[in-house]
Amino acid sequence: MVRWIAALVGLAFAGVLAIALVITVWGVATDSTPKIWTGAPKSAETEFHHEHPRDAGLSSAGVFGKFDKQQLQRGFQVYKEVCSACHSLKYVAFRDLTGLGYSEGQVKAIAASFDNIPSVNPDTGEPATRKGVPADRFPLAFANDIAARAANNNAIPPDLSYMTRARHGGADYVYSLLTGYQDQPAALLKEFPEAKTPTGLHFNPYFANLNIAMPPPLKSEGQVQYSDGTKPTVDNMARDVAAFLVWTADPNLETRHQYGFFAVIFLLCSSVLAFGAYRNIWRDVKH
Amino acid sequence: MSFPWANHYEPKQPFMRWLDEKLPLPRLAYNAVGAGYPVPRNLNYFWNFGVLAGAALAIQIVTGIVLAMHYHSDAASAFSSVNGTIMRDVNAGWFLRYAHANGASMFFIVVYTHIFRGLYYGSYKAPREMVWLLGVVIFLLMMATAFMGYVLPWGQMSFWGAQVITGFFSAIPGIGETIRVWLLGGYAPDDAALNRFFSLHYLLPFVIAAVIILHIWALHIPGSGNPTGVDVKGEQDTVPFHPYYTAKDGFGLGVFLLLFAALVFFFPDMLGHPDNYIAANPLQTPAHIVPEWYFWPFYAILRSFTSDFILPAKLWGVLAMFGSILLLFFLPWLDSSPIRSNNYRPKARTAFWVLVADVLILGYCGGSPADPVYVIVAQVCSAYYFLHFLVILPWIARTERPVALPNSITEAVLAGKGGTSPAETALAH
C-alpha cells in the first residue's frame, strides 16, 4: 500500500516537472532571441561588463599572504586624503592602526588629526565635535544617509570597512574599478545606443551595471604625495588603497595565517600519531 | 541490549563502585561508547562519520555559546555586533566566528556523507528503521538551525534568505500570508523575527543533542551495521568499541580537524557569500539570492516547478522541496529488498550512483542563477530524485537478483572483502 501511494506521488511530481520542462523548453525554442545560457536578452551589461577583475598582485593574497606595511600606510594616506571625503570606515578604530606599523604615539596623533568626532558640549548639552582619541572609530563622512544622498547625486557612498570582502573579486575588484574608468566604447554605443551613460554617472566596465555614480577618484599622478619615494601613479595609488582595504576588512589576516600554520602542523602530527595508534591496536585483528 | 559476549563493567576502585551503585553513569558510557559495546570488526572509514557528526555538533555548541555572549539580536546592531565587535574587538572573536560559520559547513559535509553511507549500505532497513527515522528528524532540525543561524549576522543574504524561506509559508492557499506574518511577527523580517530566530537557534542544538541520544540508543538495540550487511553471528565477528573504534575515530577526528582548520585559517570566506558582508537593507534586493551551499539541491528542486498545473507553481515547489526530505521517512518501507548492502545489489548500486550524481548536479544548479539551462537540467534531475526513491528503488527491490552474500562477517573478512567500500565495488565491476 505504501509503495503504491509512493509511486503515485512520485509520478505526480515527475509529471508536473515534465509539464514544466516542456513549457520551459518551448519558451526557449520559440523565443526570437535564444537566451538559454543567460536568461536575459543581450544588453550592454551582458556584453561589456568585465566580470573578472585584473590581478592587483598584493602580498596579502594566498595562503602565506602577509601585509606590506609600507604599502598599507600609503593606502591609508590615499584613503585619508581622497576616499574619506565621501566614504566612511565605521567599523575600524584608530587604535587598530598599530597594525599598519604605526607606534602608539603616531596613532594618537592620527586620531587627534580628526577633529569631527561627534560629542556633547559638557556645559550646554548641545551636540558638538571633539578631537579623536585612539579608542574612537573613524568618523562618518556624512551625518546620515539623507545627507549622503543630498551631497552625492542621490547615491550613498558605501562604507569601506568590508569593501574587499563584500564584492566578488575582492581587492582585485577595488583595484580594477579604481583604474577602470574610461570613455564608453564606440562599439557599445553602436550596438546599444540607448545604453549611453546618463549625465552624472560615469562609465566603468568593472561596475556591474557599467555606470557608477562615483566620479573617478584617482585622476592624476601625484594626487597624493608619498613620503617613501614610491611614485604616486594612479595605478600605484589604486593598488595601495586596495591593499589598505584588505587590511580594514581582514585586520587579523596575518595572525590567522600564522595560527593556521601551527594548527595544521599540530593536527598533521596528531593525525599521524593517531593513525599509528590505530594500526597498532588493530595489528592482530584482520579487518 | 547487547551481545551476550559483551564485556561487563566492573568498577575496581572503591569510589567507582560507590558511584556505580548510586548513579551508574560510567557504566552507561562503558556500554554505549566503551569496551562494553561490541561492534562488527569490518567497518570501513565511512563508519567514522557518526562520531564526526557528534564532534561537529559539540564544536558548534561550544563556539556558539561564546559567540552568543557578544551577539546582539537587534536589527539595528546585529551586523555591527558580529562584524564590528566579534570580528575586531573580542579576543580571538574572528576565530570563533569563522569556526562557527565553517563548522556548520563541516557539519553538513559530515552528515551528508553519513546519510549517503546509510543509503548505500541499507542502514535504514530492519531492524534499524528507528535509527534512520530519528536521523531524518536530526537532519530536519539541523536544516532549521542552520537557516536561522545564517540569518543572525543580519547581512544582505541573511535578510533576503529569511525573506525567501519564510515566504514558503505564503504558498499555503488562503491562510498562507497570515501564517507568514504571524511567524515573522511582522510583514518582513525585522526585530521580532531576528529575536525569535536567535532564541530558536540557541534552543534547537540542544534538541538535536537529545535526539542524537535517542539515535544512539536506538542503534544500540540491534547494534551497528557493517559493509556486508550480514548480521553478526558470533563473538569472532565483533571487536569492543574501545579501544578498537575509539582509536580509529581518533584518527578520523584528526583528519576532520585538519580539513576544518585549513578552511577556518586559510579560506574562511570560501563557502560564504560576499553579500553577507553588506548590512541588511530591506530596500535593496541582491542580484542573486542564494542560500548556503548545503541547501542548494533543495533550492534547485524548489525552483524547478515553474508551471501552475492545478496548483500554483510556488506551492508545487514548496511541497516538492519538503517532500524531497519527508520521503526519507518512508524509505525503510519503500525499499523492500532484504539485502542491506549495495555491494551485493548490482541494480540498486547503479541507481545509487545515479542518485549521487543527480544530487550533485541539483546542487550545482541550485547555486547558479535561474537561467533557463539550469532550470531545465534541474527539472530533469528533480524528476529523477523523486522517481528514484518513490518508483525506481521499490521496483528494483522487487525484481533484482542479488549477488551471493557471504555467510558471515568473518568469512568476508578472511576473503579480504569485509569492508569493501562503494568505490572499490564500483571499480571491481
Chai-1 contact restraints between the chains, C-beta under 6 A:
chainA,res_idxA,chainB,res_idxB,connection_type,confidence,min_distance_angstrom,max_distance_angstrom,comment,restraint_id
A,V2,B,W333,contact,1.0,0.0,6.0,A-B,restraint_1
A,R3,B,P394,contact,1.0,0.0,6.0,A-B,restraint_2
A,A6,B,L334,contact,1.0,0.0,6.0,A-B,restraint_3
A,A6,B,L390,contact,1.0,0.0,6.0,A-B,restraint_4
A,A7,B,L390,contact,1.0,0.0,6.0,A-B,restraint_5
A,A7,B,V391,contact,1.0,0.0,6.0,A-B,restraint_6
A,V9,B,L390,contact,1.0,0.0,6.0,A-B,restraint_7
A,G10,B,F386,contact,1.0,0.0,6.0,A-B,restraint_8
A,G10,B,L387,contact,1.0,0.0,6.0,A-B,restraint_9
A,G10,B,L390,contact,1.0,0.0,6.0,A-B,restraint_10
A,G10,B,V391,contact,1.0,0.0,6.0,A-B,restraint_11
A,F13,B,A320,contact,1.0,0.0,6.0,A-B,restraint_12
A,F13,B,F386,contact,1.0,0.0,6.0,A-B,restraint_13
A,A14,B,A383,contact,1.0,0.0,6.0,A-B,restraint_14
A,A14,B,F386,contact,1.0,0.0,6.0,A-B,restraint_15
A,A14,B,L387,contact,1.0,0.0,6.0,A-B,restraint_16
A,V16,B,F309,contact,1.0,0.0,6.0,A-B,restraint_17
A,V16,B,W316,contact,1.0,0.0,6.0,A-B,restraint_18
A,L17,B,S304,contact,1.0,0.0,6.0,A-B,restraint_19
A,L17,B,Q379,contact,1.0,0.0,6.0,A-B,restraint_20
A,L17,B,S382,contact,1.0,0.0,6.0,A-B,restraint_21
A,L17,B,A383,contact,1.0,0.0,6.0,A-B,restraint_22
A,I19,B,S307,contact,1.0,0.0,6.0,A-B,restraint_23
A,I19,B,F309,contact,1.0,0.0,6.0,A-B,restraint_24
A,A20,B,F305,contact,1.0,0.0,6.0,A-B,restraint_25
A,A20,B,T306,contact,1.0,0.0,6.0,A-B,restraint_26
A,A20,B,S307,contact,1.0,0.0,6.0,A-B,restraint_27
A,A20,B,Q379,contact,1.0,0.0,6.0,A-B,restraint_28
A,L21,B,Q379,contact,1.0,0.0,6.0,A-B,restraint_29
A,I23,B,S307,contact,1.0,0.0,6.0,A-B,restraint_30
A,T24,B,V375,contact,1.0,0.0,6.0,A-B,restraint_31
A,T24,B,I376,contact,1.0,0.0,6.0,A-B,restraint_32
A,V28,B,P372,contact,1.0,0.0,6.0,A-B,restraint_33
A,I36,B,P372,contact,1.0,0.0,6.0,A-B,restraint_34
A,I36,B,V373,contact,1.0,0.0,6.0,A-B,restraint_35
A,W37,B,V373,contact,1.0,0.0,6.0,A-B,restraint_36
A,T38,B,D371,contact,1.0,0.0,6.0,A-B,restraint_37
A,G39,B,D371,contact,1.0,0.0,6.0,A-B,restraint_38
A,G39,B,P372,contact,1.0,0.0,6.0,A-B,restraint_39
A,V63,B,F266,contact,1.0,0.0,6.0,A-B,restraint_40
A,Y91,B,G84,contact,1.0,0.0,6.0,A-B,restraint_41
A,Y162,B,Y277,contact,1.0,0.0,6.0,A-B,restraint_42
A,R165,B,Y277,contact,1.0,0.0,6.0,A-B,restraint_43
A,A166,B,P274,contact,1.0,0.0,6.0,A-B,restraint_44
A,A166,B,Y277,contact,1.0,0.0,6.0,A-B,restraint_45
A,A166,B,I278,contact,1.0,0.0,6.0,A-B,restraint_46
A,R167,B,P274,contact,1.0,0.0,6.0,A-B,restraint_47
A,H168,B,P274,contact,1.0,0.0,6.0,A-B,restraint_48
A,N252,B,W94,contact,1.0,0.0,6.0,A-B,restraint_49
A,R256,B,F265,contact,1.0,0.0,6.0,A-B,restraint_50
A,Y259,B,F265,contact,1.0,0.0,6.0,A-B,restraint_51
A,G260,B,F265,contact,1.0,0.0,6.0,A-B,restraint_52
A,G260,B,F266,contact,1.0,0.0,6.0,A-B,restraint_53
A,A263,B,A261,contact,1.0,0.0,6.0,A-B,restraint_54
A,V264,B,A261,contact,1.0,0.0,6.0,A-B,restraint_55
A,L267,B,L257,contact,1.0,0.0,6.0,A-B,restraint_56
A,L267,B,L258,contact,1.0,0.0,6.0,A-B,restraint_57
A,L267,B,A261,contact,1.0,0.0,6.0,A-B,restraint_58
A,S270,B,G254,contact,1.0,0.0,6.0,A-B,restraint_59
A,S271,B,G254,contact,1.0,0.0,6.0,A-B,restraint_60
A,S271,B,V255,contact,1.0,0.0,6.0,A-B,restraint_61
A,S271,B,L258,contact,1.0,0.0,6.0,A-B,restraint_62
A,A274,B,G250,contact,1.0,0.0,6.0,A-B,restraint_63
A,A274,B,F251,contact,1.0,0.0,6.0,A-B,restraint_64
A,A274,B,G254,contact,1.0,0.0,6.0,A-B,restraint_65
A,F275,B,F251,contact,1.0,0.0,6.0,A-B,restraint_66
A,A277,B,A247,contact,1.0,0.0,6.0,A-B,restraint_67
A,Y278,B,A247,contact,1.0,0.0,6.0,A-B,restraint_68
A,Y278,B,K248,contact,1.0,0.0,6.0,A-B,restraint_69
A,Y278,B,F251,contact,1.0,0.0,6.0,A-B,restraint_70
A,I281,B,P243,contact,1.0,0.0,6.0,A-B,restraint_71
A,I281,B,A247,contact,1.0,0.0,6.0,A-B,restraint_72
A,V285,B,R41,contact,1.0,0.0,6.0,A-B,restraint_73
A,V285,B,V239,contact,1.0,0.0,6.0,A-B,restraint_74
A,K286,B,V413,contact,1.0,0.0,6.0,A-B,restraint_75
A,H287,B,R41,contact,1.0,0.0,6.0,A-B,restraint_76
A,H287,B,N42,contact,1.0,0.0,6.0,A-B,restraint_77
A,H287,B,V413,contact,1.0,0.0,6.0,A-B,restraint_78
